[in-house]
Amino acid sequence: MALLRFLAWVFLLATGAVLVRDGLVWLSAQLFAPLSLGGLWSELGFASEMATHHALDHVSPLLWSFGLAPVLSLWAAPVFFVLAVVLFLVARALRPRRFY
């Protein structure tokens, strides 16, 4: 449960970081360009993204085209926020109950 709460806080902090980054880009370029999950992945590790792309293309091109690519095109901030909320709720549901 503590691990789930820790991961939820990490995702909540990641949400804030993505929002700050998007806000700074918006202020400097006067253009709202939200960071997608794929953009974040390519900034953090382009080689691993390409390796995954080639591996999935080798297994089945449909896995990348219709499986992972649409997920990677989502805006990162709401995805991280939803993950944080879900982890907080799961951690709360798994909390031991005390019956008096």
C-alpha positions as CSV (number, residue, x, y, z in Angstrom):
1,M,0.0,0.0,0.0
2,A,2.8,2.3,0.8
3,L,4.4,1.5,-2.6
4,L,1.1,2.3,-4.4
5,R,0.9,5.7,-2.6
6,F,4.5,6.4,-3.4
7,L,3.9,5.7,-7.1
8,A,0.7,7.8,-7.0
9,W,2.7,10.7,-5.6
10,V,5.4,10.2,-8.3
11,F,2.7,10.3,-11.0
12,L,1.2,13.4,-9.4
13,L,4.6,15.1,-9.4
14,A,5.0,14.1,-13.1
15,T,1.7,15.7,-13.8
16,G,2.9,18.9,-12.3
17,A,6.2,18.8,-14.2
18,V,4.4,18.2,-17.5
19,L,2.0,21.1,-16.8
20,V,4.9,23.4,-15.9
21,R,6.7,22.4,-19.1
22,D,3.6,23.0,-21.2
23,G,3.0,26.4,-19.5
24,L,6.6,27.5,-20.1
25,V,6.4,26.5,-23.8
26,W,3.1,28.3,-24.1
27,L,4.5,31.5,-22.5
28,S,7.7,31.5,-24.6
29,A,6.3,30.5,-27.9
30,Q,2.7,31.8,-27.5
31,L,1.6,28.4,-28.8
32,F,-0.1,25.6,-26.8
33,A,1.8,22.5,-27.6
34,P,1.1,19.8,-25.0
35,L,3.6,17.1,-24.4
36,S,2.4,13.7,-25.5
37,L,3.5,10.4,-24.0
38,G,5.4,9.6,-27.2
39,G,7.1,13.0,-27.1
40,L,8.1,12.4,-23.5
41,W,9.4,9.0,-24.2
42,S,11.5,10.2,-27.2
43,E,13.0,13.0,-25.1
44,L,13.9,10.6,-22.3
45,G,15.1,7.7,-24.4
46,F,14.8,7.9,-28.1
47,A,16.8,4.7,-28.7
48,S,14.5,2.6,-26.5
49,E,11.4,4.0,-28.3
50,M,12.9,3.1,-31.7
51,A,13.9,-0.4,-30.4
52,T,10.4,-1.0,-29.1
53,H,8.9,0.3,-32.4
54,H,11.1,-2.1,-34.5
55,A,10.5,-5.0,-32.2
56,L,6.7,-4.6,-32.4
57,D,6.9,-4.1,-36.2
58,H,8.8,-7.4,-36.4
59,V,6.2,-9.2,-34.3
60,S,3.1,-7.5,-35.9
61,P,2.9,-4.0,-37.4
62,L,-0.7,-3.8,-36.1
63,L,0.6,-3.8,-32.5
64,W,2.4,-0.5,-33.0
65,S,-0.1,1.1,-35.4
66,F,-3.3,0.3,-33.5
67,G,-2.0,-0.6,-30.1
68,L,0.8,1.6,-28.8
69,A,0.9,4.5,-31.2
70,P,-2.6,5.8,-30.2
71,V,-1.7,5.6,-26.5
72,L,1.5,7.5,-27.1
73,S,-0.3,10.3,-28.9
74,L,-2.3,11.2,-25.7
75,W,-1.4,14.3,-23.7
76,A,0.9,13.2,-20.8
77,A,-0.6,15.4,-18.0
78,P,-4.1,14.0,-17.9
79,V,-2.8,10.4,-18.3
80,F,-0.4,10.8,-15.3
81,F,-3.2,12.5,-13.3
82,V,-5.6,9.6,-13.9
83,L,-2.9,7.1,-13.0
84,A,-2.2,8.9,-9.8
85,V,-5.9,9.1,-8.8
86,V,-6.4,5.4,-9.6
87,L,-3.3,4.4,-7.6
88,F,-4.5,6.5,-4.6
89,L,-8.0,4.8,-4.8
90,V,-6.5,1.3,-5.0
91,A,-4.1,2.0,-2.1
92,R,-7.1,3.3,-0.1
93,A,-9.1,0.2,-1.0
94,L,-6.3,-2.1,0.1
95,R,-5.8,-0.3,3.4
96,P,-6.4,-2.7,6.3
97,R,-9.7,-2.1,8.1
98,R,-10.1,-2.0,11.8
99,F,-13.3,-3.3,13.3
100,Y,-14.0,-2.3,16.8
